[in-house]
């Protein structure tokens, strides 16, 4: 079984966002083909789970993942970081072999 973790800080950010929106059950994490290195993370807020989703729940937050992405995401940690005035989700994936210079895409 794949292991994907969400830090307390990331879970708190998701929970706060969903409360402000007044709907949603969590976030859906996937990988799309794009960029100069081949793949990019895709994270979107989800209102409902799909029948095929694998659901991880940590710190009161649900993370939904399509089964075809599990092998590429196994071991990934999702955090929410602030760097100066910028805030964003950060992905630490042990399966990454390389990242592009701009940091937008990666290779496995």
N, C-alpha and C positions, 0 to 999 in steps of 0.2 A: 504494500500500500504506500502510495506517495505521501510525503510529508511536506506541507507548506505552512509557514507560520506567519502570523500577523502580530506585530509588536503592539503593546498597550497604547502607544502614542498613535499609531495608524488606526487602531480600532476606535479610539476616542474620536479621531477626526471623522471617520466614516459615520459613527453614531451621531455626532453633532450635526453633520450635513443632513442625514436622513431626518432628524428631528426638525430641522429648519424647513425642509421640503414638505414634511407632513406625510410622506409615503416612502415606500421602499423597504426591502428586507436585508440588503447588504450590497456587496460588490461582486461583479463578474470579472475574473482575470483570465486573459487569453494571450495568445501570441499571434501576431500577423506577420506576413512576409512583406518586408519593406526596407528601405534605407540601403546604405552602402555596405553594411555587413550582413544583411539577410533577414533578421528578425527584429521585431519591436514588441514591447509589452503593450497590451491593450487592457485598460481598466475602465469599467463603466459601472454606474450605479444600477442596481437591478430591483425591479418591482416584484418579480416573482421568479421562482426556480423553474427551470425546464426539466422535463422528465429525465433526461440523460445527465443532468448536472451532478457532479460529485460535490458535496457540500462539506466544507470545513467550518467549524465554529470556534472562535477564540475570543476571549474577553468580551463576550456578548455580541460579536459581529460575525455575520455569515459571509463566507467567501465561496463563490460558486465557480466551478471550473468544468469545462467540457472535457470528457474523457480523453479525447485525442491530444490534449495539451499537457496531460499529467506527466508524461515521461520527460518532457522538456522543462517542466517547472519543478520537478521533484527536488526538494531541499531548499527551495527559494524562501527567503524571508522578505516580508514587505514591511517597510517602515515609512514614517512620514517625517520629513526633515525640513528644517528651516535653515537657510544659508543666506544671511543678510536679509534682504527684502523678499527673497524668493522662497516659496514653500512648494514641496512636491513629494509624491510617493517615490521611494527609493527601493529598488529591487536588488537583492543580493542572491544571485543564482550560481550555485557551484558548477552547473553544467556549462556556463559561458566559457568559451575559449578565447574570445577577443571582443572588443568593443570598437566601434568606429570613433574617429577623432572628435566628433561633435557630441558623442555620448547618447545619440538617439537610437542606435540599433546595435545589435550584437550578433555573434556567430556561436553556434554550438557544434 
